[in-house]
Amino acid sequence: MSQTREAAAKALMQILDQDQMSHLVIRKTVDEEAWQEADRAFFTRLTEGTLEKLLVIDPILNEYSSTPVRKMKPFIRELLRSSVYQLLFMDSVPDRAVVNEAVKLAEKKGFRGLKGYVNAVLREVARKRDEGFFKDSKAEEVLPAWLKDHFEKTCGAEKTAQILASLQEREPLTVHRHRSRASREEVLSSLREQGVTASPGRYLKDEALILPAGAALAKLNAFLKGWIQPQDESSQLAILAAGIREGDRVLDVCAAPGGKTLFAADRVGAKGQVVACDISEKKTSMIKENAARAGFAQIIPQVWDATVRKETRVGAFDVVLADLPCSGLGIIGRKKDIRYKMTPEQMDELSFLQRKILDTVWEYVKKDGVLLYSTCTINPKENEENRAYVLEHYPFVPVDLSGREEFAAFAGEESLKEGYLQLLPGVHGCDGFFFSVMKRYE
């Protein structure tokens, strides 16, 4: 496990010190390393678990280390954080292995003079744990106080408790099956050949598949052939809500990395078209890569700033997908670093950016066409209030979703009649997600 412990410390440095996205760092590491399944699972749990429990781990380190967490050498900081996580939350890992491996890694990475320090800190934490010092620690504190308050004000105490519980569960990998590329049995058979057992989605039994957490997606033939694409069911439900039909012309305005783009391309078929835009070559290159792998020639990637109006696009699309940059509060269980990086001020700035984009892209919907506005967050300012803004200022009316078969499982949600739905982690069994479907009437 020495390699996986070192990889976890490096991953945590990339996420917490270099501000890289946790899910991308973890997935890239898992895909690149030639590990057995047990090693992949250990690395994923160690990295995600350490991120999840920082609000518990850091105060403990500050108590028993002579150097505050914020002043530690970056590698030593992440090594100690991940080691404390093992000592407190991974009962199957022997204390001796945790301490010895941490000391070896400190020396290996050029910190020979800190071997004694690492050894002393970890042994003291283990001793205090055995003496019961941490029984009353906030072991269930998984969110900053302001964020927990936000959820309670937005969702209520009962649903917040369900959300918090879900954040401590391992997230499986959900994928969408492209209907035009492979049958369900072809995909399942391919996965079985590689030792991967998939189960049907909670809501979309045919197109959604749930794979084990930590599955090495980039090594799966079904992925390499373009048959499947990672996409949570909440996001899949949003695209279904847009009612994309064969032959439609679709615009995806903030498309990278391209999951919704591929879903839309699968729906429009060879006679349709999906113009997939994002703000940089780096982002559109991800769309191009995914489109090429899936074999969807109907996808046209373009570099474009969604806040800049394009006259040639006015009234040109049957469906406009506006899945916009957001605070990501609905996917904290999957992208655990968001809880430490997001602030209330940033949420307000994002709400303003979303309106700025909506002020531009609504014009691209043709008469009787559809605008899908969606986010992966739980914040009325970014969700319900922006939906109301569009309906108040522009020629759109809500699309009643309550009678649609794909939303039968949400029959009790009154908001469906008004064309929108807020999904919550722990409550609905998928990522937190908001979507609103509006039809242009002139």
C-alpha positions, 0 to 999 in steps of 0.5 A: 500500500506504500504506492497508494499512500504516496499517491494519495498525499500527492493527490491531496497536494494537487487538490488542496495546494494547487487548487485542482478539482478533486474528481479529476485528480482522483480519476486521472490517478486511478486511470494511469496507475497499473493497480489492482482493484484493492489498491484503487479502492484504498487510494480512492477511499483514503483521498476522498475520506481525508478531504471529507474529514478535514474539519475533524483532522486539522484541529487534531493536528493543530493540537498535537503538532508543534507546527500548525497545519497551515505552516507545514511543508505541503507534502508533510501536511498531506501525509499527516492528514491522510495518516490521521484519517487512517488512524481514526477512520480506517479500523482495518489498517494497523497503527504500526503500518500507518506510522511506519509507512508515513515515516518511510515516505517522509524520508523518501521525499527528502524530509529525513529530518522530519522523520522523528516529527512525523513519528511522534505526531502520529503516535500521539494521535493514536495514543489519544485515540486509544484513551478516548480523547476523540469520542466527543470530537465532531466526527460527523462534522463534514461541512463548514458551519456556514454551508450547513446553515445554508442547507438548513435554511434552504432544505430544512433540518430533516432533509439537511440530515439526509444530505449530510449522511449522504456526503459520508457515503462512497459515490458509485460511478453512474454512466449513460449508455448511448442508445445508438452505439450499443444495446444494453446487453452489449454494454453489460456483456463487455463490462462482465468480460472485464470483471465489472458488475453494473446495476440499472439506474434508480430512475432510468433503468435502460440508459443509466448504469451504476458501476462500482465506486473506483472503477477504472473507467479509462480501461473499460472497453465499453468506454473506449468504444464510446458506448458509455459516458460518465454522467449522473442520473440527475444530469441525465434526467435534465436532458430528458426533460428538454425533450430533444427529438431526432433531427433537432438542432441543439446548442450546448452553451457551456458544454465541457467536458461533453456529457450532456453534449453526447446525450443530446447527440445520441437523441438527435441522431445523424440528421440532427446537430449539436453545437457544443461551445465553451470558453477555451481550447482546453475545454473544447478539446475535451468535447472533441475527444469525447465526441470522437470516441463516441463517433458522433459526427453531428457534434460541432465543438466551438470556442465561444464566450457564452456572454457574447451575443452572436447574431447568426445564432438568434432563433436558430435552435430547437433546444438550448442547453444552458447548464451553467457554471455554478457553486456545485453544492449538489455534488459535494459528495463527489467533488469533496473539495468544493466545501472548502473552496466555495464561499457565499460571496462566490455564490452571489457572483455565480448567480450574476454570471448565470443571469448574464449568460441567460440574458444572451442565450435565450435569443438563440431558442427559436419560436416554440423551442425549448430552453433548459436551464440547469445547475448542479447546486442547491441554492435558490439564488442560482436556481429558482430565482434565475428561473423566475428571472427568465420567465419575467423578462423573456418570452418563455412559459414553463413546460409541464413535466408532471405527466411525463413517464420518465418523471413518474418517480417524482409524482409528488413533486408539485414543481414539475407542473411548473417545469422544474425540479430540485434534486437533493443528495441523500433524498433522491438517491442521486447528485443534487441538481436543478433543472427548469424547462421553458418554451419560447412563445414568440 
